[in-house]
Amino acid sequence: MFADFQTLLARSQKEEQKDSLIRFPLNTNDYRYTLAILEMRASRPADAMNMLKETLANDLGLFMAHVRLADLYEQYQMWSEAVTERRRAVEANPDDAALERDLGTTLLHAGRSAEAETVLHQAMDANPRDPGAPYVLGMVEQQLNKTADARAALTRFLALAPSKDSRIADAKDRLAKLP
C-alpha cells in the first residue's frame, strides 16, 4: 500500500509540473491550505499532501496543516509519519488538549501503547471533561493488561459521554469483558 501511495505521489508531482490547475503564483499559506483541503475532498490525497507540505514549508506553526497531513498518513497506514505530524500539531498549538488526544489515538494505532498511555493522561489532565481521551485510554490500558486502570478509564468515559455517543456500547462491552 505504501508503494502505491509513493507511485501516486510521484505521478502527482509530474502532473503538477506539466499542467497545473493553478495558473497564478500562490503568495500566502491561506491559499495553499485551502487548496490542500479541496484536493482532499476531491479524493486526490497525493496532491493534497504536496500542498500541505508546501504550506508547512512556509509556516510550521499552522497546526491544522499538521493535523490534515497526519490524517492523510493515517489513511495510508503510514504510522511513523502520522505520529510525527501529530506531535508537530501539538507543538504548534500546545493549548489544544484535543490534539494530545488525537496523538494518543494515533500512537495506539501505531502500536505504541506505552507512549499513548502517557499522552492520553496528559490530554485528560488538560481537559478533564473530554470523553474521548478516557475512551481511548481504556483501550490502551486493556492492551497493556492494566485491568483496573482500563476499568477506571472506561467508567470515566461513560460518566462523561453524551447519551447518544456511538462509543457507549463498545465501552460497556469492553467493561463487561474485563476480568
CNS distance restraints for C-alpha pairs under 8 A (distance, minus, plus):
assign (resid   1 and name CA) (resid   5 and name CA) 6.34 0.50 0.50
assign (resid   1 and name CA) (resid  76 and name CA) 6.96 0.50 0.50
assign (resid   2 and name CA) (resid   6 and name CA) 6.21 0.50 0.50
assign (resid   2 and name CA) (resid  76 and name CA) 6.79 0.50 0.50
assign (resid   2 and name CA) (resid  77 and name CA) 7.93 0.50 0.50
assign (resid   2 and name CA) (resid  78 and name CA) 7.40 0.50 0.50
assign (resid   3 and name CA) (resid   7 and name CA) 6.22 0.50 0.50
assign (resid   4 and name CA) (resid   8 and name CA) 6.28 0.50 0.50
assign (resid   5 and name CA) (resid   9 and name CA) 6.10 0.50 0.50
assign (resid   5 and name CA) (resid  46 and name CA) 7.43 0.50 0.50
assign (resid   5 and name CA) (resid  76 and name CA) 7.44 0.50 0.50
assign (resid   6 and name CA) (resid  10 and name CA) 6.18 0.50 0.50
assign (resid   7 and name CA) (resid  11 and name CA) 6.13 0.50 0.50
assign (resid   8 and name CA) (resid  12 and name CA) 6.03 0.50 0.50
assign (resid   8 and name CA) (resid  46 and name CA) 6.08 0.50 0.50
assign (resid   9 and name CA) (resid  13 and name CA) 6.28 0.50 0.50
assign (resid   9 and name CA) (resid  46 and name CA) 4.74 0.50 0.50
assign (resid   9 and name CA) (resid  47 and name CA) 7.15 0.50 0.50
assign (resid   9 and name CA) (resid  50 and name CA) 7.90 0.50 0.50
assign (resid  10 and name CA) (resid  14 and name CA) 6.37 0.50 0.50
assign (resid  11 and name CA) (resid  15 and name CA) 6.17 0.50 0.50
assign (resid  12 and name CA) (resid  16 and name CA) 6.02 0.50 0.50
assign (resid  12 and name CA) (resid  46 and name CA) 6.26 0.50 0.50
assign (resid  12 and name CA) (resid  47 and name CA) 5.93 0.50 0.50
assign (resid  13 and name CA) (resid  17 and name CA) 6.40 0.50 0.50
assign (resid  13 and name CA) (resid  47 and name CA) 7.63 0.50 0.50
assign (resid  13 and name CA) (resid  50 and name CA) 7.83 0.50 0.50
assign (resid  14 and name CA) (resid  18 and name CA) 6.23 0.50 0.50
assign (resid  15 and name CA) (resid  19 and name CA) 5.83 0.50 0.50
assign (resid  15 and name CA) (resid  20 and name CA) 7.14 0.50 0.50
assign (resid  16 and name CA) (resid  20 and name CA) 4.95 0.50 0.50
assign (resid  16 and name CA) (resid  21 and name CA) 7.95 0.50 0.50
assign (resid  26 and name CA) (resid  31 and name CA) 6.62 0.50 0.50
assign (resid  26 and name CA) (resid  32 and name CA) 6.95 0.50 0.50
assign (resid  27 and name CA) (resid  31 and name CA) 7.76 0.50 0.50
assign (resid  28 and name CA) (resid  32 and name CA) 6.85 0.50 0.50
assign (resid  29 and name CA) (resid  33 and name CA) 5.88 0.50 0.50
assign (resid  29 and name CA) (resid  55 and name CA) 5.51 0.50 0.50
assign (resid  29 and name CA) (resid  58 and name CA) 7.15 0.50 0.50
assign (resid  29 and name CA) (resid  59 and name CA) 7.51 0.50 0.50
assign (resid  30 and name CA) (resid  34 and name CA) 6.08 0.50 0.50
assign (resid  31 and name CA) (resid  35 and name CA) 5.98 0.50 0.50
assign (resid  32 and name CA) (resid  36 and name CA) 6.14 0.50 0.50
assign (resid  32 and name CA) (resid  51 and name CA) 6.02 0.50 0.50
assign (resid  32 and name CA) (resid  52 and name CA) 7.11 0.50 0.50
assign (resid  32 and name CA) (resid  54 and name CA) 7.40 0.50 0.50
assign (resid  32 and name CA) (resid  55 and name CA) 5.74 0.50 0.50
assign (resid  33 and name CA) (resid  37 and name CA) 6.39 0.50 0.50
assign (resid  33 and name CA) (resid  51 and name CA) 6.99 0.50 0.50
assign (resid  33 and name CA) (resid  52 and name CA) 6.26 0.50 0.50
assign (resid  33 and name CA) (resid  55 and name CA) 6.20 0.50 0.50
assign (resid  33 and name CA) (resid  65 and name CA) 6.84 0.50 0.50
assign (resid  34 and name CA) (resid  38 and name CA) 6.34 0.50 0.50
assign (resid  35 and name CA) (resid  39 and name CA) 6.11 0.50 0.50
assign (resid  35 and name CA) (resid  48 and name CA) 7.54 0.50 0.50
assign (resid  35 and name CA) (resid  51 and name CA) 7.19 0.50 0.50
assign (resid  36 and name CA) (resid  40 and name CA) 6.25 0.50 0.50
assign (resid  36 and name CA) (resid  47 and name CA) 7.30 0.50 0.50
assign (resid  36 and name CA) (resid  48 and name CA) 4.39 0.50 0.50
assign (resid  36 and name CA) (resid  49 and name CA) 7.15 0.50 0.50
assign (resid  36 and name CA) (resid  50 and name CA) 7.99 0.50 0.50
assign (resid  36 and name CA) (resid  51 and name CA) 5.24 0.50 0.50
assign (resid  36 and name CA) (resid  52 and name CA) 5.88 0.50 0.50
assign (resid  37 and name CA) (resid  41 and name CA) 6.27 0.50 0.50
assign (resid  37 and name CA) (resid  48 and name CA) 6.76 0.50 0.50
assign (resid  38 and name CA) (resid  42 and name CA) 6.10 0.50 0.50
assign (resid  38 and name CA) (resid  48 and name CA) 7.74 0.50 0.50
assign (resid  39 and name CA) (resid  43 and name CA) 6.41 0.50 0.50
assign (resid  39 and name CA) (resid  44 and name CA) 5.24 0.50 0.50
assign (resid  39 and name CA) (resid  45 and name CA) 6.66 0.50 0.50
assign (resid  39 and name CA) (resid  47 and name CA) 6.22 0.50 0.50
assign (resid  39 and name CA) (resid  48 and name CA) 4.93 0.50 0.50
assign (resid  40 and name CA) (resid  44 and name CA) 5.58 0.50 0.50
assign (resid  40 and name CA) (resid  45 and name CA) 5.45 0.50 0.50
assign (resid  40 and name CA) (resid  47 and name CA) 7.93 0.50 0.50
assign (resid  40 and name CA) (resid  48 and name CA) 5.51 0.50 0.50
assign (resid  44 and name CA) (resid  48 and name CA) 6.26 0.50 0.50
assign (resid  45 and name CA) (resid  49 and name CA) 5.93 0.50 0.50
assign (resid  45 and name CA) (resid  72 and name CA) 6.85 0.50 0.50
assign (resid  46 and name CA) (resid  50 and name CA) 6.27 0.50 0.50
assign (resid  47 and name CA) (resid  51 and name CA) 6.27 0.50 0.50
assign (resid  48 and name CA) (resid  52 and name CA) 6.08 0.50 0.50
assign (resid  49 and name CA) (resid  53 and name CA) 6.12 0.50 0.50
assign (resid  49 and name CA) (resid  69 and name CA) 6.32 0.50 0.50
assign (resid  49 and name CA) (resid  72 and name CA) 7.29 0.50 0.50
assign (resid  50 and name CA) (resid  54 and name CA) 6.20 0.50 0.50
assign (resid  51 and name CA) (resid  55 and name CA) 6.13 0.50 0.50
assign (resid  52 and name CA) (resid  56 and name CA) 6.17 0.50 0.50
assign (resid  52 and name CA) (resid  65 and name CA) 5.88 0.50 0.50
assign (resid  52 and name CA) (resid  66 and name CA) 7.85 0.50 0.50
assign (resid  52 and name CA) (resid  68 and name CA) 7.80 0.50 0.50
assign (resid  52 and name CA) (resid  69 and name CA) 6.54 0.50 0.50
assign (resid  53 and name CA) (resid  57 and name CA) 6.09 0.50 0.50
assign (resid  53 and name CA) (resid  69 and name CA) 7.93 0.50 0.50
assign (resid  54 and name CA) (resid  58 and name CA) 6.70 0.50 0.50
assign (resid  55 and name CA) (resid  59 and name CA) 6.32 0.50 0.50
assign (resid  55 and name CA) (resid  65 and name CA) 7.29 0.50 0.50
assign (resid  56 and name CA) (resid  60 and name CA) 4.81 0.50 0.50
assign (resid  56 and name CA) (resid  61 and name CA) 7.64 0.50 0.50
assign (resid  56 and name CA) (resid  62 and name CA) 6.85 0.50 0.50
assign (resid  56 and name CA) (resid  65 and name CA) 6.87 0.50 0.50
assign (resid  56 and name CA) (resid  66 and name CA) 7.69 0.50 0.50
assign (resid  60 and name CA) (resid  92 and name CA) 7.39 0.50 0.50
assign (resid  61 and name CA) (resid  89 and name CA) 7.92 0.50 0.50
assign (resid  61 and name CA) (resid  92 and name CA) 4.89 0.50 0.50
assign (resid  61 and name CA) (resid  93 and name CA) 7.73 0.50 0.50
assign (resid  62 and name CA) (resid  66 and name CA) 7.00 0.50 0.50
assign (resid  62 and name CA) (resid  89 and name CA) 7.87 0.50 0.50
assign (resid  62 and name CA) (resid  92 and name CA) 6.88 0.50 0.50
assign (resid  63 and name CA) (resid  67 and name CA) 6.36 0.50 0.50
assign (resid  63 and name CA) (resid  88 and name CA) 7.32 0.50 0.50
assign (resid  63 and name CA) (resid  89 and name CA) 4.58 0.50 0.50
assign (resid  63 and name CA) (resid  90 and name CA) 7.49 0.50 0.50
assign (resid  63 and name CA) (resid  92 and name CA) 5.39 0.50 0.50
assign (resid  63 and name CA) (resid  93 and name CA) 6.29 0.50 0.50
assign (resid  64 and name CA) (resid  68 and name CA) 6.10 0.50 0.50
assign (resid  64 and name CA) (resid  89 and name CA) 7.03 0.50 0.50
assign (resid  65 and name CA) (resid  69 and name CA) 6.03 0.50 0.50
assign (resid  66 and name CA) (resid  70 and name CA) 6.05 0.50 0.50
assign (resid  66 and name CA) (resid  85 and name CA) 5.18 0.50 0.50
assign (resid  66 and name CA) (resid  86 and name CA) 6.54 0.50 0.50
assign (resid  66 and name CA) (resid  88 and name CA) 6.48 0.50 0.50
assign (resid  66 and name CA) (resid  89 and name CA) 5.27 0.50 0.50
assign (resid  67 and name CA) (resid  71 and name CA) 6.21 0.50 0.50
assign (resid  67 and name CA) (resid  85 and name CA) 6.71 0.50 0.50
assign (resid  67 and name CA) (resid  86 and name CA) 6.20 0.50 0.50
assign (resid  67 and name CA) (resid  89 and name CA) 6.15 0.50 0.50
assign (resid  68 and name CA) (resid  72 and name CA) 6.36 0.50 0.50
assign (resid  69 and name CA) (resid  73 and name CA) 6.26 0.50 0.50
assign (resid  69 and name CA) (resid  82 and name CA) 7.42 0.50 0.50
assign (resid  69 and name CA) (resid  85 and name CA) 6.74 0.50 0.50
assign (resid  70 and name CA) (resid  74 and name CA) 6.11 0.50 0.50
assign (resid  70 and name CA) (resid  81 and name CA) 7.14 0.50 0.50
assign (resid  70 and name CA) (resid  82 and name CA) 4.32 0.50 0.50
assign (resid  70 and name CA) (resid  83 and name CA) 7.17 0.50 0.50
assign (resid  70 and name CA) (resid  84 and name CA) 7.90 0.50 0.50
assign (resid  70 and name CA) (resid  85 and name CA) 5.24 0.50 0.50
assign (resid  70 and name CA) (resid  86 and name CA) 6.07 0.50 0.50
assign (resid  71 and name CA) (resid  75 and name CA) 6.24 0.50 0.50
assign (resid  71 and name CA) (resid  82 and name CA) 7.08 0.50 0.50
assign (resid  72 and name CA) (resid  76 and name CA) 6.68 0.50 0.50
assign (resid  72 and name CA) (resid  82 and name CA) 7.90 0.50 0.50
assign (resid  73 and name CA) (resid  77 and name CA) 6.09 0.50 0.50
assign (resid  73 and name CA) (resid  78 and name CA) 4.97 0.50 0.50
assign (resid  73 and name CA) (resid  79 and name CA) 6.78 0.50 0.50
assign (resid  73 and name CA) (resid  81 and name CA) 6.37 0.50 0.50
assign (resid  73 and name CA) (resid  82 and name CA) 5.15 0.50 0.50
assign (resid  74 and name CA) (resid  78 and name CA) 5.69 0.50 0.50
assign (resid  74 and name CA) (resid  79 and name CA) 6.12 0.50 0.50
assign (resid  74 and name CA) (resid  82 and name CA) 5.85 0.50 0.50
assign (resid  74 and name CA) (resid 106 and name CA) 7.85 0.50 0.50
assign (resid  78 and name CA) (resid  82 and name CA) 6.19 0.50 0.50
assign (resid  79 and name CA) (resid  83 and name CA) 6.05 0.50 0.50
assign (resid  79 and name CA) (resid 106 and name CA) 7.37 0.50 0.50
assign (resid  79 and name CA) (resid 107 and name CA) 7.96 0.50 0.50
assign (resid  79 and name CA) (resid 109 and name CA) 7.56 0.50 0.50
assign (resid  79 and name CA) (resid 110 and name CA) 5.27 0.50 0.50
assign (resid  80 and name CA) (resid  84 and name CA) 6.31 0.50 0.50
assign (resid  80 and name CA) (resid 110 and name CA) 7.27 0.50 0.50
assign (resid  81 and name CA) (resid  85 and name CA) 6.30 0.50 0.50
assign (resid  82 and name CA) (resid  86 and name CA) 6.14 0.50 0.50
assign (resid  82 and name CA) (resid 106 and name CA) 7.13 0.50 0.50
assign (resid  83 and name CA) (resid  87 and name CA) 6.14 0.50 0.50
assign (resid  83 and name CA) (resid 103 and name CA) 6.63 0.50 0.50
assign (resid  83 and name CA) (resid 106 and name CA) 6.26 0.50 0.50
assign (resid  83 and name CA) (resid 107 and name CA) 6.50 0.50 0.50
assign (resid  83 and name CA) (resid 110 and name CA) 7.91 0.50 0.50
assign (resid  84 and name CA) (resid  88 and name CA) 6.27 0.50 0.50
assign (resid  85 and name CA) (resid  89 and name CA) 6.17 0.50 0.50
assign (resid  86 and name CA) (resid  90 and name CA) 6.37 0.50 0.50
assign (resid  86 and name CA) (resid  99 and name CA) 7.17 0.50 0.50
assign (resid  86 and name CA) (resid 100 and name CA) 7.99 0.50 0.50
assign (resid  86 and name CA) (resid 102 and name CA) 7.26 0.50 0.50
assign (resid  86 and name CA) (resid 103 and name CA) 5.30 0.50 0.50
assign (resid  86 and name CA) (resid 106 and name CA) 7.85 0.50 0.50
assign (resid  87 and name CA) (resid  91 and name CA) 6.22 0.50 0.50
assign (resid  87 and name CA) (resid 103 and name CA) 6.68 0.50 0.50
assign (resid  88 and name CA) (resid  92 and name CA) 6.06 0.50 0.50
assign (resid  89 and name CA) (resid  93 and name CA) 6.16 0.50 0.50
assign (resid  89 and name CA) (resid  94 and name CA) 7.95 0.50 0.50
assign (resid  89 and name CA) (resid  99 and name CA) 6.83 0.50 0.50
assign (resid  90 and name CA) (resid  94 and name CA) 4.98 0.50 0.50
assign (resid  90 and name CA) (resid  96 and name CA) 7.39 0.50 0.50
assign (resid  90 and name CA) (resid  99 and name CA) 5.69 0.50 0.50
assign (resid  90 and name CA) (resid 100 and name CA) 6.36 0.50 0.50
assign (resid  94 and name CA) (resid  99 and name CA) 8.00 0.50 0.50
assign (resid  96 and name CA) (resid 100 and name CA) 7.37 0.50 0.50
assign (resid  97 and name CA) (resid 101 and name CA) 6.42 0.50 0.50
assign (resid  97 and name CA) (resid 123 and name CA) 5.18 0.50 0.50
assign (resid  97 and name CA) (resid 124 and name CA) 7.80 0.50 0.50
assign (resid  97 and name CA) (resid 126 and name CA) 5.67 0.50 0.50
assign (resid  97 and name CA) (resid 127 and name CA) 6.01 0.50 0.50
assign (resid  98 and name CA) (resid 102 and name CA) 6.13 0.50 0.50
assign (resid  98 and name CA) (resid 123 and name CA) 7.05 0.50 0.50
assign (resid  99 and name CA) (resid 103 and name CA) 6.13 0.50 0.50
assign (resid 100 and name CA) (resid 104 and name CA) 6.15 0.50 0.50
assign (resid 100 and name CA) (resid 119 and name CA) 6.25 0.50 0.50
assign (resid 100 and name CA) (resid 120 and name CA) 6.77 0.50 0.50
assign (resid 100 and name CA) (resid 122 and name CA) 7.35 0.50 0.50
assign (resid 100 and name CA) (resid 123 and name CA) 5.33 0.50 0.50
assign (resid 101 and name CA) (resid 105 and name CA) 6.27 0.50 0.50
assign (resid 101 and name CA) (resid 119 and name CA) 7.21 0.50 0.50
assign (resid 101 and name CA) (resid 120 and name CA) 5.73 0.50 0.50
assign (resid 101 and name CA) (resid 123 and name CA) 5.52 0.50 0.50
assign (resid 101 and name CA) (resid 132 and name CA) 7.17 0.50 0.50
assign (resid 101 and name CA) (resid 133 and name CA) 5.43 0.50 0.50
assign (resid 102 and name CA) (resid 106 and name CA) 6.18 0.50 0.50
assign (resid 103 and name CA) (resid 107 and name CA) 6.10 0.50 0.50
assign (resid 103 and name CA) (resid 116 and name CA) 7.51 0.50 0.50
assign (resid 103 and name CA) (resid 119 and name CA) 7.25 0.50 0.50
assign (resid 104 and name CA) (resid 108 and name CA) 6.20 0.50 0.50
assign (resid 104 and name CA) (resid 115 and name CA) 7.56 0.50 0.50
assign (resid 104 and name CA) (resid 116 and name CA) 4.40 0.50 0.50
assign (resid 104 and name CA) (resid 117 and name CA) 7.10 0.50 0.50
assign (resid 104 and name CA) (resid 119 and name CA) 5.47 0.50 0.50
assign (resid 104 and name CA) (resid 120 and name CA) 5.40 0.50 0.50
assign (resid 104 and name CA) (resid 136 and name CA) 7.68 0.50 0.50
assign (resid 105 and name CA) (resid 109 and name CA) 6.40 0.50 0.50
assign (resid 105 and name CA) (resid 116 and name CA) 6.95 0.50 0.50
assign (resid 105 and name CA) (resid 136 and name CA) 6.41 0.50 0.50
assign (resid 106 and name CA) (resid 110 and name CA) 6.03 0.50 0.50
assign (resid 106 and name CA) (resid 116 and name CA) 7.96 0.50 0.50
assign (resid 107 and name CA) (resid 111 and name CA) 6.32 0.50 0.50
assign (resid 107 and name CA) (resid 112 and name CA) 5.12 0.50 0.50
assign (resid 107 and name CA) (resid 113 and name CA) 6.48 0.50 0.50
assign (resid 107 and name CA) (resid 115 and name CA) 6.80 0.50 0.50
assign (resid 107 and name CA) (resid 116 and name CA) 5.18 0.50 0.50
assign (resid 108 and name CA) (resid 112 and name CA) 5.56 0.50 0.50
assign (resid 108 and name CA) (resid 113 and name CA) 5.19 0.50 0.50
assign (resid 108 and name CA) (resid 116 and name CA) 5.76 0.50 0.50
assign (resid 108 and name CA) (resid 140 and name CA) 6.64 0.50 0.50
assign (resid 112 and name CA) (resid 116 and name CA) 6.23 0.50 0.50
assign (resid 113 and name CA) (resid 117 and name CA) 6.07 0.50 0.50
assign (resid 113 and name CA) (resid 140 and name CA) 5.75 0.50 0.50
assign (resid 113 and name CA) (resid 143 and name CA) 7.24 0.50 0.50
assign (resid 113 and name CA) (resid 144 and name CA) 7.08 0.50 0.50
assign (resid 114 and name CA) (resid 118 and name CA) 6.74 0.50 0.50
assign (resid 114 and name CA) (resid 140 and name CA) 7.95 0.50 0.50
assign (resid 114 and name CA) (resid 144 and name CA) 7.62 0.50 0.50
assign (resid 115 and name CA) (resid 119 and name CA) 6.37 0.50 0.50
assign (resid 116 and name CA) (resid 120 and name CA) 5.94 0.50 0.50
assign (resid 116 and name CA) (resid 137 and name CA) 7.74 0.50 0.50
assign (resid 116 and name CA) (resid 140 and name CA) 7.09 0.50 0.50
assign (resid 117 and name CA) (resid 121 and name CA) 6.26 0.50 0.50
assign (resid 117 and name CA) (resid 137 and name CA) 6.27 0.50 0.50
assign (resid 117 and name CA) (resid 140 and name CA) 6.35 0.50 0.50
assign (resid 117 and name CA) (resid 141 and name CA) 7.31 0.50 0.50
assign (resid 118 and name CA) (resid 122 and name CA) 6.43 0.50 0.50
assign (resid 119 and name CA) (resid 123 and name CA) 6.23 0.50 0.50
assign (resid 120 and name CA) (resid 124 and name CA) 6.14 0.50 0.50
assign (resid 120 and name CA) (resid 133 and name CA) 5.78 0.50 0.50
assign (resid 120 and name CA) (resid 134 and name CA) 7.44 0.50 0.50
assign (resid 120 and name CA) (resid 136 and name CA) 7.69 0.50 0.50
assign (resid 120 and name CA) (resid 137 and name CA) 6.08 0.50 0.50
assign (resid 121 and name CA) (resid 125 and name CA) 6.19 0.50 0.50
assign (resid 121 and name CA) (resid 133 and name CA) 7.79 0.50 0.50
assign (resid 121 and name CA) (resid 137 and name CA) 7.70 0.50 0.50
assign (resid 122 and name CA) (resid 126 and name CA) 6.13 0.50 0.50
assign (resid 123 and name CA) (resid 127 and name CA) 6.12 0.50 0.50
assign (resid 123 and name CA) (resid 128 and name CA) 7.84 0.50 0.50
assign (resid 123 and name CA) (resid 133 and name CA) 6.47 0.50 0.50
assign (resid 124 and name CA) (resid 128 and name CA) 4.86 0.50 0.50
assign (resid 124 and name CA) (resid 129 and name CA) 7.77 0.50 0.50
assign (resid 124 and name CA) (resid 130 and name CA) 7.14 0.50 0.50
assign (resid 124 and name CA) (resid 133 and name CA) 5.96 0.50 0.50
assign (resid 124 and name CA) (resid 134 and name CA) 7.02 0.50 0.50
assign (resid 129 and name CA) (resid 160 and name CA) 6.57 0.50 0.50
assign (resid 130 and name CA) (resid 134 and name CA) 7.88 0.50 0.50
assign (resid 130 and name CA) (resid 160 and name CA) 7.14 0.50 0.50
assign (resid 131 and name CA) (resid 135 and name CA) 6.43 0.50 0.50
assign (resid 131 and name CA) (resid 156 and name CA) 7.61 0.50 0.50
assign (resid 131 and name CA) (resid 157 and name CA) 4.99 0.50 0.50
assign (resid 131 and name CA) (resid 158 and name CA) 7.75 0.50 0.50
assign (resid 131 and name CA) (resid 160 and name CA) 5.25 0.50 0.50
assign (resid 131 and name CA) (resid 161 and name CA) 5.34 0.50 0.50
assign (resid 132 and name CA) (resid 136 and name CA) 6.37 0.50 0.50
assign (resid 132 and name CA) (resid 157 and name CA) 7.17 0.50 0.50
assign (resid 133 and name CA) (resid 137 and name CA) 5.96 0.50 0.50
assign (resid 133 and name CA) (resid 157 and name CA) 7.95 0.50 0.50
assign (resid 134 and name CA) (resid 138 and name CA) 5.92 0.50 0.50
assign (resid 134 and name CA) (resid 153 and name CA) 4.84 0.50 0.50
assign (resid 134 and name CA) (resid 154 and name CA) 6.21 0.50 0.50
assign (resid 134 and name CA) (resid 156 and name CA) 6.41 0.50 0.50
assign (resid 134 and name CA) (resid 157 and name CA) 5.29 0.50 0.50
assign (resid 135 and name CA) (resid 139 and name CA) 6.77 0.50 0.50
assign (resid 135 and name CA) (resid 153 and name CA) 6.51 0.50 0.50
assign (resid 135 and name CA) (resid 154 and name CA) 5.64 0.50 0.50
assign (resid 135 and name CA) (resid 157 and name CA) 5.38 0.50 0.50
assign (resid 135 and name CA) (resid 171 and name CA) 7.23 0.50 0.50
assign (resid 136 and name CA) (resid 140 and name CA) 6.31 0.50 0.50
assign (resid 137 and name CA) (resid 141 and name CA) 6.02 0.50 0.50
assign (resid 137 and name CA) (resid 150 and name CA) 7.16 0.50 0.50
assign (resid 137 and name CA) (resid 153 and name CA) 6.21 0.50 0.50
assign (resid 137 and name CA) (resid 154 and name CA) 7.83 0.50 0.50
assign (resid 138 and name CA) (resid 142 and name CA) 6.21 0.50 0.50
assign (resid 138 and name CA) (resid 149 and name CA) 7.27 0.50 0.50
assign (resid 138 and name CA) (resid 150 and name CA) 4.34 0.50 0.50
assign (resid 138 and name CA) (resid 151 and name CA) 6.89 0.50 0.50
assign (resid 138 and name CA) (resid 152 and name CA) 7.66 0.50 0.50
assign (resid 138 and name CA) (resid 153 and name CA) 4.89 0.50 0.50
assign (resid 138 and name CA) (resid 154 and name CA) 5.17 0.50 0.50
assign (resid 139 and name CA) (resid 143 and name CA) 6.37 0.50 0.50
assign (resid 139 and name CA) (resid 150 and name CA) 6.90 0.50 0.50
assign (resid 140 and name CA) (resid 144 and name CA) 6.28 0.50 0.50
assign (resid 140 and name CA) (resid 150 and name CA) 7.59 0.50 0.50
assign (resid 141 and name CA) (resid 145 and name CA) 6.10 0.50 0.50
assign (resid 141 and name CA) (resid 146 and name CA) 5.08 0.50 0.50
assign (resid 141 and name CA) (resid 147 and name CA) 6.83 0.50 0.50
assign (resid 141 and name CA) (resid 149 and name CA) 6.12 0.50 0.50
assign (resid 141 and name CA) (resid 150 and name CA) 4.76 0.50 0.50
assign (resid 142 and name CA) (resid 146 and name CA) 5.86 0.50 0.50
assign (resid 142 and name CA) (resid 147 and name CA) 6.19 0.50 0.50
assign (resid 142 and name CA) (resid 150 and name CA) 5.61 0.50 0.50
assign (resid 146 and name CA) (resid 150 and name CA) 6.02 0.50 0.50
assign (resid 147 and name CA) (resid 151 and name CA) 6.09 0.50 0.50
assign (resid 147 and name CA) (resid 178 and name CA) 6.57 0.50 0.50
assign (resid 147 and name CA) (resid 179 and name CA) 7.21 0.50 0.50
assign (resid 148 and name CA) (resid 152 and name CA) 6.22 0.50 0.50
assign (resid 149 and name CA) (resid 153 and name CA) 6.11 0.50 0.50
assign (resid 150 and name CA) (resid 154 and name CA) 6.09 0.50 0.50
assign (resid 151 and name CA) (resid 155 and name CA) 5.97 0.50 0.50
assign (resid 151 and name CA) (resid 175 and name CA) 6.22 0.50 0.50
assign (resid 151 and name CA) (resid 178 and name CA) 7.45 0.50 0.50
assign (resid 152 and name CA) (resid 156 and name CA) 6.09 0.50 0.50
assign (resid 153 and name CA) (resid 157 and name CA) 6.22 0.50 0.50
assign (resid 154 and name CA) (resid 158 and name CA) 6.28 0.50 0.50
assign (resid 154 and name CA) (resid 171 and name CA) 6.07 0.50 0.50
assign (resid 154 and name CA) (resid 172 and name CA) 7.93 0.50 0.50
assign (resid 154 and name CA) (resid 175 and name CA) 6.95 0.50 0.50
assign (resid 155 and name CA) (resid 159 and name CA) 6.30 0.50 0.50
assign (resid 155 and name CA) (resid 175 and name CA) 8.00 0.50 0.50
assign (resid 156 and name CA) (resid 160 and name CA) 6.31 0.50 0.50
assign (resid 157 and name CA) (resid 161 and name CA) 5.78 0.50 0.50
assign (resid 157 and name CA) (resid 171 and name CA) 7.90 0.50 0.50
assign (resid 158 and name CA) (resid 168 and name CA) 6.64 0.50 0.50
assign (resid 158 and name CA) (resid 171 and name CA) 7.39 0.50 0.50
assign (resid 161 and name CA) (resid 165 and name CA) 6.23 0.50 0.50
assign (resid 161 and name CA) (resid 168 and name CA) 7.49 0.50 0.50
assign (resid 163 and name CA) (resid 168 and name CA) 7.92 0.50 0.50
assign (resid 164 and name CA) (resid 168 and name CA) 7.94 0.50 0.50
assign (resid 167 and name CA) (resid 171 and name CA) 6.19 0.50 0.50
assign (resid 168 and name CA) (resid 172 and name CA) 6.17 0.50 0.50
assign (resid 169 and name CA) (resid 173 and name CA) 6.11 0.50 0.50
assign (resid 170 and name CA) (resid 174 and name CA) 6.09 0.50 0.50
assign (resid 171 and name CA) (resid 175 and name CA) 6.15 0.50 0.50
assign (resid 172 and name CA) (resid 176 and name CA) 6.16 0.50 0.50
assign (resid 173 and name CA) (resid 177 and name CA) 6.34 0.50 0.50
assign (resid 174 and name CA) (resid 178 and name CA) 6.44 0.50 0.50
